[in-house]
């Protein structure tokens, strides 16, 4: 119990520093194996908050079945986004390790990039209809920006190499999520994706 309390205290402390844009936390997270489960929970939690955002948007929108959005975007979409996030991390690892020969550990990337994904939780604000796109874009941009610092702390790669690897990973993540948004669309709006990605490409 004391270990769990201590770990929870560490996670809350890291998140608090992250809110203050203290990117030095990534050096601590990288070297803390016990942070791995927490990082994955943060990715899932941020995805759930994004799903809540798209569901709340649907509740306020005429002609959109909110219950179906709850199931597809919030429940299924948040899980799928978490799984697709692993593809983002894996591609970063492959590009840095194979294309550039940089020193990088996949487990360390999971830990640091997991915490860097926290800004996606801001996607709950896509529920504010007049600002759906701005809040959605800002949350994703924040995650990508913090991911750069996360990767930097977890590898020996140069800034340009990190930029390329992160772009490849995020582009793939975005494309896959965009495809999921177009699967089993709800009233021609969106499908199996949360937050900004819920909205189909032809919306």
N, C-alpha and C positions, 0 to 999 in steps of 0.2 A: 504493500500500500504506500509506504514511504517513497519507494522508487517511482511509482506512478505519479505521486504528488510532485516529486522533484522534477520528473520529466515534463509534466504539465506546466510547472513553473518556468522551466527552461523554454518551452515552446511559446508560452505567452510572452516571455521576455523577448524572445527573438522577433516575434510578430510586432511587438511594441516598438522595437528598434527599427524594424523594417518600415513601419508607418512613418517613422522619422527619417526615412531614407538613409539609415546607417548600414551601408552595404558591407561593412566589415564583418557582419554576422555570418556571411557566407563562409568565411575562413573557419569559424567555429563549427558551423553545421557540417561542413565538408569532413571534418575529422571526428565527427561524433556518429558512429554507426547506429546508435539507438534512436537517432533522429529520422531514420528511414521510414518507419511506419507513420510517423507524424507528418512527414512530407507528403506521403501518398494520401493521407486523410485530408490534408490541406487542399490538395488538387481536387479530391472528391467533394469536399465541402464548398470550395469556390464554384465548382460545377453545379452543385445543388442550388446555391444562391443564384446562379445564372438562370437555372431552370425555374426558380421561384419568380424571377423577374419576368420571364417570358409568359409564365402562367398568369401572373397578376396583370400583364398587358392584355392577355386574352380575356380575362374577367371583365375588363373595361371596354372591350371591343365588340360591337354588334356583329353578328354573323360568324363568330368564331366559337367553336365548342370548347369551353374552358376545361371541362372534365377530360376531354381527349388530349388537350395540351398538357394537362397535369400528368397524364400517364406517359405520353410520348416524349415530351420535352423535359419535364422534371425528373420523372422516375427513370425512364430508359435513357434519355438523352444525357443525363448527368453521368451515368455509368459509362456510356459509350465515349463521352468526351474524355473521361479519365483514361480509358484504354487508348484512345487516339493520342493523348498526351505522351504516353510511353513511346509511341512512334517518333514523336518530335525529339524526345531525349535520345532515343536510340540512333536516329539519323545524325544528331550532333556528335554523338560518340564516334560513329563510323567515319564521318567526314574528318574529324580532328585526328583520329587514330590512324586511319588508312590513307587518306588523301594528303595529310600534312605530317603524319608521324609524330604528333604531339603526345606528351604524357597525359593520359586521362583515364580515370576509373569510372565505369558506368554507374556503380553504386554511389559514388560521390556526386555525380551529375543528378541522379534521382533525388538525393537529399537537397542539394542547393537549388536545383531548378524547380523542385516541388514547392519550396518556400517562395520562390520567385513568381510562382503562378498565383499567389494570393490575391493580387489586384483584380483578377477575374471575378472575384466575389462582388466587386462593385457593379457587376452586370445586373444585380438585383434592381438597380436603378433604371434599367430599360423599361421598367413598369411605368415610368413617367412618360406618357405617350409623346408629349412634345419634344422630349429629349432622348428618345429611344436610341437613335443612331449615335449621337455624341457620347453618351455614357458607355455604350457598347464598345465604341472604338477606343475610348480612353482606357477602359479596363484592359483591353487586349494589348494596347500599346504599352501600358504600364508593365504588364507581364513580360512582354518581349524585351523591354528595356532592362528590367531587373534580371532577366535570364542572361543577358550579356555579362553582367557582373558576376552572376552565379557561375557561369562557364569559365570566366576569367579566374575565379578563385579555385576552380576544380581542374585546371589544366595548365600546361606550359605553353599553350598556343599564343600567338601574337594577336593583337586586336583585330587585324584584317581577317585572319583565319577564323576567329570567333564570330565575326560579323557574317562571314559566308556560311559557316556551319549553322548558326542560329537562324539565318534566313531560310536555308534549305529545310531545316526542321519545322519552322513555323509555317512556311509556305505549304508544306505537305499536310501539316495539321489543319490549316485553314481550308485547303481543298477538300480533304476528307470530310471535315465537318460540314462544308458546303454541300457535298454530295448527300450526306445524311439528312440535311434540311430538305432535300428534294425527294426523299423517300417517304411514301405514305403521307403526303401532304394533308394538312388539316385545313379545309376550306381554301385551298390554293395559297395558303400563307406559309406554312412550314411543317417540318416533320420531326425526325428523331435527333434534335439538337437543342441545346439550351442557350439562353441569352441571345446575343446578337445573331449567332449562327442559326437560331431557330427560323429566322426569316429566309424563305426560299430565294434562290438567286433570281427568280423571275418575278419576285414580289414587287 
